[in-house]
Amino acid sequence: MFFRGTAGLMAFDLAKTPVSGFAVQVSGDAHCGNFGAFATPERNLIFDVRDFDETLPGPWEWDVKRLAASLVLASQSIGGSDADAGDAVCSAVSMYRESMFKFASMSTLDTWYARVDVRDILAAAGPKTLRKKRRTYVDGVGRRTIQKAFDDMTELDAEGHRRFVDEVPIVYHVRSDEDKFFDVRELFEAYRESLAPDVQTLFARYRLVDWVVKVVGVGSVGTRCAAALFLADDEDALILQMKEAGRSVLEDYHPPTTYASHGMRVVAGQRIMQAASDLFLGYASEGGRDYYIRQLRDMKGVPDLEDMGDQQLSEFARFCGRTLAGAHARSGKAAHIAGYLGRSDTFDEALVVFAKRYADRVAEDHKAFVEAIESGRLEAKEA
């Protein structure tokens, strides 16, 4: 958990390390928990990178190193041995390297169209029990639809109006003008302009009926997040999530974004790196803050790392490596990176050493963090 919230700390550490000089669009927070399945606009399930709050052009090595370190920590969390952790890292990095060679030989369009279909992940499962577990996961993702969120999160009030259900302190309505969060109608008017013309036409069929503050994930603590309910009719729902986009932690070490807002930066980075993005992905600014907006819980899911065995983690790592290579190759530097990596496993072995040492650094940092809180040198507040 500590590692997931410290992309900025790792960026500080990585800024002291050498790089090849080949910049691509990077996630900036490519730990293994930020890979998962979601539906394309055509409703096909794919596996891809899924978090872009820190995205910026930068060294491809930084994403690979963050993925590698996260796999060591994930292996340790499930009781894996030192060898198991090394296998997971080697699986991811060798697949990244091998995939980059494949992308280097592909046409620009074929690289752009390439994706990891969830059916490929199911097909790669060996034992019957593993195939069943993966099928259960995929079926679960398929059930996480807007309609399911609508059924779970909303109810009819006393006047017969559809509203979100308060679940304080995670989901709650802003009760008065004194607690004004943002001008929601102004926000969505600006958001509409960020959508493609055909999606604007689709969005115009919905009307805003309610919105709530919605507290989310480790990396978003302290930022403004909310959810909005739109209806085309009484049961025809669209639920959008608004997340505040701040300055990328990478901007302390690389040129700042050239986009007009950080919401635009996040959306542009996501569209560059992902094989397919949410149909309603867009951005807006309101009250001096930037936001990016997407559908809430629309066939999205992350594998439970704590439920994996060592072999499963290594297989999962391979798909992460393949996916990250594709995301980086879309920036047009596949041949450069492939040439730098070479055909041998030298880079793979070097990353295993790095990842294990960095996992030790994370443990030391976490210990210092806890000690600072306990001594009163650092103030910690309950969420």
C-alpha positions in Angstrom: 0.0 0.0 0.0 2.8 2.4 0.9 4.6 1.7 -2.5 1.4 2.4 -4.4 1.1 5.9 -2.9 4.7 6.9 -3.5 5.2 7.3 -7.3 6.8 10.7 -6.5 9.3 9.2 -4.1 10.4 6.6 -6.7 10.6 9.3 -9.4 13.0 11.2 -7.0 15.1 8.0 -6.7 15.0 7.2 -10.5 16.0 10.8 -11.4 19.5 9.9 -10.1 19.9 6.8 -12.4 21.1 6.7 -16.0 18.7 6.3 -19.0 19.0 5.4 -22.6 17.7 8.8 -23.8 14.7 7.4 -25.7 11.6 9.1 -24.3 8.1 7.7 -24.8 4.7 8.4 -23.3 5.0 6.8 -19.8 2.4 6.0 -17.2 4.6 7.3 -14.4 3.0 4.8 -12.0 3.2 1.5 -13.8 3.1 -0.8 -10.8 1.5 -4.2 -11.3 -1.7 -3.1 -9.6 -2.3 -0.6 -12.3 -2.9 -3.3 -15.0 -6.2 -4.9 -15.5 -9.2 -5.8 -17.7 -11.8 -3.4 -19.1 -14.2 -3.2 -22.0 -13.5 -1.4 -25.3 -16.2 0.8 -26.8 -17.1 -2.4 -28.9 -17.6 -4.2 -25.5 -14.7 -6.6 -26.0 -12.6 -7.2 -22.9 -8.9 -6.4 -23.2 -6.0 -6.2 -20.7 -4.1 -2.9 -20.5 -2.5 -0.2 -18.4 -5.2 1.6 -16.4 -3.8 4.6 -14.4 -2.5 7.8 -16.0 -2.6 10.4 -13.3 1.2 10.9 -13.6 1.5 10.3 -17.4 4.1 12.4 -19.3 6.7 11.9 -21.9 9.7 10.4 -20.1 12.2 7.5 -20.0 10.7 4.1 -20.8 13.0 2.6 -18.1 11.2 4.3 -15.3 7.9 2.5 -16.1 9.8 -0.8 -16.4 11.6 -0.3 -13.1 8.4 0.6 -11.3 6.7 -2.5 -12.6 9.7 -4.7 -11.7 9.9 -3.4 -8.1 6.2 -3.8 -7.6 6.4 -7.4 -8.6 9.0 -8.1 -6.0 6.8 -6.5 -3.4 3.7 -8.4 -4.7 5.7 -11.7 -4.4 6.7 -10.9 -0.9 3.2 -10.1 0.1 2.0 -13.6 -0.9 4.9 -15.3 0.8 7.0 -15.9 -2.2 10.7 -16.7 -1.9 13.6 -14.6 -3.2 13.7 -16.9 -6.3 9.9 -16.5 -6.8 10.3 -12.7 -6.8 13.1 -13.0 -9.3 11.0 -15.2 -11.6 8.2 -12.7 -11.6 10.4 -9.8 -12.5 12.2 -11.9 -15.2 8.9 -12.9 -16.7 7.8 -9.3 -17.0 11.0 -7.8 -18.3 11.9 -10.6 -20.7 8.4 -10.4 -22.2 8.8 -6.6 -22.4 12.1 -7.0 -24.3 10.8 -9.8 -26.6 7.6 -7.9 -27.4 9.5 -4.7 -28.2 11.4 -6.6 -30.8 8.1 -7.8 -32.4 6.8 -4.2 -32.4 10.0 -3.0 -34.0 9.3 -5.2 -37.0 5.6 -4.3 -37.3 4.1 -1.5 -39.3 3.0 1.7 -37.5 -0.7 0.9 -37.9 -0.3 -2.7 -36.8 1.5 -1.5 -33.7 -1.2 1.0 -32.9 -4.0 -1.6 -33.4 -2.2 -4.3 -31.3 -3.9 -5.2 -28.0 -4.0 -8.0 -25.4 -7.4 -9.7 -25.6 -8.6 -11.3 -22.4 -9.3 -14.4 -24.4 -5.6 -14.7 -24.9 -5.1 -14.7 -21.1 -7.8 -17.4 -20.7 -6.2 -19.5 -23.4 -2.8 -19.3 -21.7 -4.1 -20.8 -18.5 -2.8 -24.4 -18.0 -4.4 -26.4 -15.2 -8.2 -26.7 -15.1 -8.4 -24.9 -11.7 -6.4 -21.9 -13.0 -8.7 -21.7 -16.1 -11.7 -21.8 -13.8 -10.3 -19.0 -11.6 -9.5 -16.8 -14.6 -13.0 -17.4 -16.0 -14.5 -16.4 -12.7 -12.5 -13.2 -12.8 -13.5 -12.4 -16.4 -17.1 -13.1 -15.7 -16.9 -10.8 -12.6 -15.5 -8.0 -14.8 -18.3 -8.5 -17.3 -20.9 -8.0 -14.6 -19.4 -4.7 -13.4 -21.6 -2.7 -15.7 -23.2 0.8 -15.5 -26.5 -0.9 -14.9 -25.0 -2.9 -12.0 -23.6 0.3 -10.5 -27.0 2.0 -11.1 -28.8 -0.8 -9.1 -26.2 -0.8 -6.3 -25.6 2.9 -5.8 -29.0 4.5 -6.4 -32.5 4.5 -5.0 -35.8 6.4 -5.4 -36.3 9.1 -2.8 -39.6 10.0 -1.1 -40.6 12.1 -4.1 -39.8 9.4 -6.6 -36.6 10.9 -7.8 -33.6 8.7 -8.6 -30.7 9.6 -6.3 -27.3 8.2 -5.1 -27.4 6.4 -1.8 -25.1 8.1 0.8 -22.4 5.8 2.3 -20.6 8.2 4.5 -17.6 8.8 4.5 -17.0 7.1 1.1 -20.0 8.4 -0.9 -22.0 11.5 0.2 -24.0 14.4 -1.0 -22.8 18.0 -0.5 -25.6 19.5 1.6 -25.2 23.2 1.4 -23.8 26.1 -0.7 -21.3 26.6 2.1 -19.8 23.2 1.3 -19.7 23.9 -2.4 -17.5 21.3 -4.2 -17.8 22.6 -7.7 -20.3 24.0 -10.2 -21.3 20.6 -11.6 -23.3 22.0 -14.6 -20.4 24.3 -15.6 -18.0 21.3 -15.3 -20.1 19.1 -17.6 -20.6 21.9 -20.1 -16.8 22.2 -20.4 -16.5 18.4 -20.4 -18.9 18.1 -23.4 -16.6 20.2 -25.5 -13.7 17.7 -24.9 -15.7 14.8 -26.5 -15.7 13.8 -30.1 -18.8 15.2 -32.0 -20.5 11.8 -32.3 -20.1 11.2 -28.5 -21.4 14.8 -27.8 -24.5 13.8 -29.7 -24.8 10.6 -27.5 -24.1 12.5 -24.3 -26.8 15.1 -25.2 -29.4 12.4 -24.8 -28.8 12.2 -21.0 -29.8 14.7 -18.3 -27.9 15.2 -15.0 -30.1 14.2 -12.1 -27.7 13.8 -9.1 -24.1 13.9 -8.1 -22.0 12.9 -5.0 -18.5 13.2 -3.6 -16.9 9.7 -4.0 -13.6 9.0 -2.1 -11.4 6.7 -4.2 -8.0 4.9 -4.3 -4.7 5.3 -2.6 -3.2 7.5 -5.2 -6.1 9.9 -5.2 -6.3 10.6 -1.5 -6.4 14.4 -1.0 -7.8 15.1 -4.4 -11.4 15.9 -5.4 -13.3 13.0 -6.8 -17.1 12.7 -7.5 -19.6 10.7 -9.4 -22.6 12.0 -11.4 -25.8 10.2 -12.4 -27.3 10.9 -15.8 -30.6 9.4 -17.1 -32.0 9.1 -20.6 -35.2 7.8 -19.1 -36.1 6.4 -15.7 -33.9 3.3 -15.9 -31.5 4.2 -18.7 -28.4 5.4 -16.8 -25.0 6.8 -17.4 -22.7 7.2 -14.4 -19.6 9.3 -14.8 -16.7 9.7 -12.4 -14.8 13.0 -12.1 -11.3 12.9 -10.7 -9.1 15.8 -10.0 -5.9 15.9 -12.1 -2.9 17.6 -10.5 0.6 18.2 -11.6 2.5 15.0 -12.6 5.2 13.9 -10.1 7.4 13.5 -13.2 7.4 17.2 -13.9 9.9 17.8 -11.2 12.5 16.0 -13.4 11.2 16.3 -17.0 9.8 19.2 -19.1 6.3 20.2 -17.8 3.2 19.3 -19.8 2.5 21.2 -23.0 -1.2 20.6 -22.7 -3.6 23.4 -21.6 -4.7 21.5 -18.4 -3.7 18.5 -16.4 -7.0 16.9 -17.2 -6.1 17.2 -20.9 -2.7 15.8 -20.1 -4.1 12.7 -18.5 -6.7 12.1 -21.2 -4.1 12.6 -24.0 -1.6 10.3 -22.3 -4.3 7.6 -21.8 -5.3 7.7 -25.4 -1.7 7.4 -26.6 -0.8 4.5 -24.3 -4.0 2.4 -24.2 -5.1 0.1 -27.1 -8.6 1.4 -26.6 -10.1 4.0 -24.2 -13.4 4.7 -22.6 -15.9 6.1 -25.0 -16.8 8.9 -22.5 -13.2 9.7 -21.5 -12.8 13.5 -21.4 -11.7 16.5 -19.3 -12.8 19.8 -17.9 -11.6 22.6 -15.7 -13.8 24.4 -13.1 -13.0 26.7 -10.2 -9.3 26.7 -10.9 -9.0 22.9 -10.8 -8.6 20.3 -13.6 -10.5 17.1 -13.9 -10.6 14.1 -16.1 -13.9 12.2 -16.5 -14.8 8.7 -17.5 -17.5 6.0 -16.9 -17.7 4.6 -13.4 -17.2 0.8 -13.0 -18.0 0.0 -16.7 -16.6 -3.5 -17.0 -13.4 -2.7 -15.3 -11.5 -5.0 -13.0 -8.0 -5.6 -11.4 -6.8 -9.1 -10.6 -6.5 -9.8 -6.9 -2.7 -10.1 -6.4 -3.2 -11.5 -2.9 -5.1 -14.4 -4.3 -2.3 -15.4 -6.7 0.2 -18.2 -6.3 3.8 -17.8 -7.4 3.2 -19.3 -10.8 0.1 -17.2 -11.4 2.0 -14.0 -10.5 4.8 -14.9 -13.0 2.2 -15.4 -15.7 0.4 -12.2 -14.8 3.8 -10.5 -14.9 4.3 -11.7 -18.5 1.1 -10.0 -19.6 2.0 -6.8 -17.8 5.4 -6.8 -19.6 3.7 -7.4 -23.0 1.1 -4.7 -22.3 3.7 -2.1 -21.2 5.8 -2.8 -24.3 2.8 -2.1 -26.5 1.9 1.1 -24.6 5.5 2.3 -25.1 5.7 1.2 -28.7 2.8 3.4 -29.6 5.1 6.4 -29.1 7.1 5.2 -32.1 10.4 4.3 -30.4 10.1 0.5 -30.6 13.2 0.0 -32.8 15.3 2.3 -30.7 14.3 0.5 -27.4 14.7 -3.0 -29.0 18.1 -2.2 -30.2 19.1 -0.9 -26.8 17.8 -4.0 -25.0 19.4 -6.5 -27.4 18.6 -10.2 -27.7 20.4 -11.4 -24.5 18.9 -11.6 -21.1 21.4 -9.1 -19.7 18.8 -6.4 -19.1 16.4 -8.9 -17.6 19.0 -10.0 -15.0 20.0 -6.4 -14.2 16.3 -5.5 -13.5 16.0 -8.5 -11.1 18.9 -7.1 -9.1 17.5 -3.6 -9.2 14.0 -4.6 -8.3 15.1 -6.6 -5.2 17.3 -3.8 -4.0 14.6 -1.3 -4.6 12.1 -3.4 -2.7 14.6 -3.2 0.2 14.7 0.5 -0.2 10.9 0.7 0.0 10.9 -1.3 3.2 13.4 1.1 4.7 11.4 4.1 3.5 8.2 2.7 5.0 10.0 2.1 8.3 11.3 5.7 8.4 7.8 6.9 7.4 6.1 5.1 10.3 8.8 6.2 12.8 8.3 9.8 11.7 4.6 9.6 12.4 5.1 7.9 15.8 7.7 10.5 16.8 5.4 13.4 15.8 7.8 14.7 13.2 5.2 13.9 10.6 1.5 14.6 11.1 -0.9 11.9 9.9 -4.6 12.5 9.6 -7.3 9.9 9.4 -9.2 9.8 6.2 
